[in-house]
């Protein structure tokens, strides 16, 4: 059981890392891209925009907290 818990914690730290908002936003963006693609929309542009917005928001929060 110890190994299973360690394995789960590793993946949690690897995926979520320091900012859970980025991980949640990326999951939402992936889900929305999948839904739009399933409906026949050419949604390749959604993920790059989401990544830029999520990283910008994360950097803004961190720089605001440190000053």
Residue pairs with C-beta under 8 A, 6 or more apart in sequence:
15 23
16 23
17 23
19 58
19 61
21 54
21 57
21 58
21 61
22 54
22 55
22 58
25 50
25 53
25 54
25 57
26 50
26 51
26 54
28 50
29 46
29 47
29 50
29 51
29 54
30 47
32 43
32 46
33 43
33 46
33 47
36 43
36 46
37 43
